Structures are given as C-alpha cells and as structure tokens.
Amino acid sequence: MLSDGQGRLAALLISPTMVVLLLTVGIPILLSVREAFFRENEGIDPQTGILQGGEQFVGLNNFTAIFAGLNDVTGNYGTMDRFINAFINTSLFTIVCIAIETVLGVLMALIMSKAFRGRGFVRAGILVPWAIPTIVSALMWRLIFDEAGIMNRLLGQQVLWLADNPYSFWAVVLADVWKTAPFIGLLVLAGLQTIPADVYEAAKVDGATAWRTFWRITLPMVKPTLVVAVLFRTLDTLRMFDLPYGMIGPAKYSVETLSMFAYEEANQTRYGPAAAYSIVLFLYIVLIAYLFVRLLGADVVGDEESKALKEQRRRKKERARLAGTRPGKQRTSITSGGMP
Amino acid sequence: MSTTAERVGAEAPTGRHTTAEEIAQLNKPRQSTGQRLGRIASYVGMALIVIYCVLPFYWMIVSSLRTPDEGRSTELLPSPASLENFVGVFTGNNNFMVSLGNSLIVSSVTTLLTLLFGIIASYALARLRFRFKGIILAVIIATSMFPGITLIIPLLKMFTGTYEWFPVNWMNTYQALVLPSLSFAMPLCVWNLTAFFRQLPVELEQAAMVDGCTPGQAFRRIILPLAAPGVFTTAIITFIAVWNEFIIALTFGRDQDMQTATVSISKFTGQYGYDTPYGTIMAAGVVVTVPLLIAVLIFQRRIVAGLTAGGVK
C-alpha cells in the first residue's frame, strides 16, 4: 500500500465506473422490478368500449399467471405452461452442459499440462471456438446438423436435429460444449500450473498411483480455480439465448430458454410478463451464485486485502463479544481462532 | 528395457556405419517405455483437442468455398472451389459492408469508453486502501452475472419512448447499441485490469514518489507505460466480447442500416433462391471471424493470461 487515508482519491477514481454501472445496470434492474408488477392494457375496455392505452398495476398477477394454465405449450416434457417449459429447458441445459464441459475441460487441461512441446499450438487451437461469435457458431452447427448435413452423413442416420424435438436439445448441448469446454480447460490449465512440482514428487516417492494423485492432489489444489470457472459458466448457461435462437429458432419449445421466452414477450410489447419472467431468471441466477459461494466456497472476488480486513474485523468483534460475556473463555477462543 | 538406443547398438556389428543421427539417438537420455508411451499419449491427446476445436470451423470454411447452390454439400473438399459466396456476401441486398461498419463503430466506442473509465477505477481497486473495497469488487463482478434480458426489457420500453419521462425514440441509434453494451463490457474490463495492476510491483510507484513524483505523475509516467500490454489485452478481450454480442444488437438495431454484423448474418436471406443460403452465411461467418482469429493467434499468450487472470489466484 502506498499510504493510508486514500478514501477520497479512491472515490474520485471509482465513481465514474460506478455511475456507468448504475445507469446501465442498476436503473434497468429497478425498472424491470417495477415493470413486473404492471401490465400493458390491450384491446377495448369492456365497459366503455374505448380502446385502452397505458398500463395498470396488477400486483403479482404476472407471476401467478404462470400457474393459470393460459399459455400451455408442448415441449419435450409434455404440455405445460410456456414459462415452466422454458424454466425446465434452462435448468436442464445448465446441468447437462456444465457437467459435460467440466469433465471435458479438466481432461483437456490435464492433457495440456503433460505436454512437452506444442503447447502454444494447442492453446491457439483452443481459442478458436472462443473467438467465433456464438451466433455464427450457431449457424455453423445448424449447417452441420442439417437433415442432409455432415452429422447425419457421419452417423449414417436421418435424424431431424433441427425440427424442434428432443434431438434439438442435444444438438444445442453439443454446440455449447464445443464452444466452452476448451475455455474451462484453459482456466483449469492455468490453475494446474500453480501447483508446485515438489508436491507431485512427494506423492511419487510415497508410491501414489496416478489415479490417487489426481483425486488427492490435483483436484483439491485446482478446486478454487475450477469452482470459479464452473460458476461463471453456470451463470452464462442460465441466460443462454444466442445458440438455441440461431440453431433451432425462436418459439421452438424443445429448446426455448427463459431468456428467449422473455425476449419474445418483450417483442410483443408485453413488457409486464416479460419483466416478471426475467426477474425470476434473475433471482434464479442469484440463488445459484449464492449456493456456489456458500456450499462450494467459490472465492469470486479474490482480493486478499479485503479478505484480511474482514477477518480482522471479525476477530475484533469476536474478541469484544467474548470479553464482554465470559472473560474466562477468552483465552482458548483466541488461540483456536488465531490459528485456523 | 528395450530402447531405440540398444537396438541401434545391436544392429551396428552387421557392417553398417553409425550415422550422425544414430549417435544423436545414443546420446539422448534413455527413456522407459512408460515415459515414451506417456509422451505419445500426450501428443495424441493434444492432437485430439486441436481437431475437436478446429474441425467444425474447418467445415464452416469448406462450406463457404463451395458454389452457392452447393451450400449443403457434404463433400469434404469444395468441388469446384469458388469464391462466389464471398462475392455474394458483399453484393445483393444484405448490406453487409454497412453492418461490418456498425460492428466496428459499436465495438470501438464501447471499448474506448470502458477503458477510459475502467483504467482509473481498476488502478484504485488494485492499489488504494479504502473502505467498502470488497463490496465494490463484489458489485462489479455481480453486474457481469446479471442476465442481459433483465436489462433489455425496460431499456426496450425506454428507448421506444414509452415512458413519459423519457420521450425520445432511441431505437436504431448508436447510443442504444453502445450504452447497454457497457453493462457487460465494463465489469469485464475492470476485472481484467485490476488483476493486471495487482501484478505490477508497488515499489515502482514508491520509488517514483521518493524521486519527487506526485501519485498522479507516478501513475501516468511509470504505471501506465508498464501497464500498456495489460491495457492492450483488455482492449482486445473487450472488443471481441462486444463484437460477438447478439441480443442487445438484435433488440436495438433493427433497421437494416443499423444492424451489426452478427445480427445481419442471422437475418441473411441471400440472393440465390429461397432456400437457406448456407454458403453465403458461412462466408459471412468467415469474414466476421477471421480478423478476430488473426488477432487472437498473434496475441494468444497475452489473451490467455488476461482470460485466466480473474479466475486464478
């Protein structure tokens, strides 16, 4: 640290960014919450016969309408409300894609970490899927999965991948895994490279098998990196839009995600329901992020200093509490808290 | 232990001279079979990774090089090869040149704005000590996790002039494309730069200040030049993220002359027939992607460092 008491300078330097974020993220989120409780008037007022404009407060109606069975569609999992269908699709995409991507990504990282030569070459290859715009890769996979396309030719089958059926779901999963597994591999590789070599040597001296070394050393030591990478990817997949939109198309219920459904509704100027759905998605994402941080200990911020300050404050508070209530227990508590 | 070296030695008495190559072989440290197998497996694995990553892209390139009416052909090489699709991209009513220009404007302006704000903010976050730093970092990272759609819905209502307190129609304007893009470009930029500034030794500024620089001067004269590679990497990563963005551009740039390249490609009707013009779409995809790929391949080391900076500690 340069010196203390830099709060004012910091505020000066950070406030432009915070203002931009307030304008482009904070206010839209608040407006979205507001919209979720309103609905656009449509059609003619039954009492006066006048064409209505504007909007009205509808309370939780936009949310409860989900369960009213007014908007049923048939996707891969039977007939249900379009929102619930989109919710299931979003969740399944996330679970399936992330599971495959994580395994494949770790595998790729392990292979790359064992590389003797040509690591740069592989790294260049791995950046190819990352650099291609998602919508372009969606159209590319659309061609590959075409009825008369190369995928069917390779499989020797006539699968209608793009025809809004369970195959469409798997086609999108494959395209997503292709694009992002290498990315997870890249992040995990960076994590692997921070593991000191002597740990592995010690394991070797102790006669550990490769399998055991992986589970007991590699995985625990790469876990912080892996958890953060998987968290980011999970949140990314929860808001998936481009890939199903470009590959299968809008309003295709076998692949429609929450983002796609909310987008369609907003496009029909049904801002109220659209905002309600997007708020549910928002809360879903917040919940998942919270679970990651709580259960898996994802350290997203990773700022050592603020962590240390927090720890210091916590300890001070703890000490004050103990000193105030039971002075006799103070000594033991500090020794155990001081050496975590 | 049957190594190449031993076999070469066994062959030597049959009247053949040991060549320079064989001597080099003999001089190499001996490898166990397991090591050699491991090496082979690693090469095979790396080859598989590269094939996995590049093969679908190869298909895109091959498909773009066919004649326009062969869009769906499954021949592994284009026969006959033709550049007609690339001509088709820029002629006809696709307006693709304009779209490329729009993408360039939106991506450059967004990148410049985020850098302008992001550099000073990340410097403060990396170097200064102040209250609420952890919270501010958490807020910045959290904003990048918000679903785009939640932001787009009220903005759509706003930019169509539906709100009485915002009676302006901003649809199909550059500001409607740039401002929402800041919502994801800004956290990305600040995040990358903060990680980068943290890596620079703090002694540099201390030395400069001992020599009589103000903190501002120390930043301008010492840190900024040293941070140039990091700023550059962040600029590339941000630029690519905005260039590849789809849903914001799809929502706010609807007129044909305000579409960005990604939106334009998704709406290609092509000039040949009413069938999906796959050849032209793939050619356009190649046009949009190749400049990025060249940049990525040239700066791959830095980009990887930038991409992993936030995630690895």
Interface residues (C-beta under 8 A of the other chain):
Chain A: M1 L2 D4 Q6 G7 L9 A10 A11 L13 I14 P16 T17 M18 V20 L21 L23 T24 V25 P28 I29 L31 S32 R34 E35 M108 I111 M112 K114 A115 F116 G118 G120 F121 V122 R123 A124 G125 I126 L127 V128 P129 W130 A131 I132 P133 T134 I135 V136 S137 L139 M140 W141 L143 I144 D146 A148 G149 I150 R153 W178 P182 F183 G185 L186 L187 A190 G191 T194 P224 T225 V228 A229 F232 L235 L238 R239 F241 D242 Y245 G246 L258 S259 A262 Y263 A266 Y271 A274 A275 S278 I279 L281 F282 I285 A289 D299 V300 V301 G302 D303 E305 S306 K307 L309 K310
Chain B: G38 R39 S42 Y43 G45 M46 L48 I49 V50 Y52 C53 V54 P56 F57 W59 M60 S63 G71 R72 T74 L113 F117 G118 I120 A121 Y123 A124 L125 R127 L128 R129 F130 R131 K133 G134 I136 L137 A138 V139 I140 I141 A142 T143 M145 F146 P147 G148 I149 T150 L151 I152 I153 P154 L155 L156 K157 M158 T162 L179 P180 L182 S183 M186 P187 V190 V202 E205 Q206 M209 P215 I240 W243 N244 F246 I247 T251 T262 V263 I265 S266 Y278 I281 M282 G285 V288 T289 L292 L293 V296 L297 Q300 R301 I303 V304 L307 T308 G310 G311 V312 K313
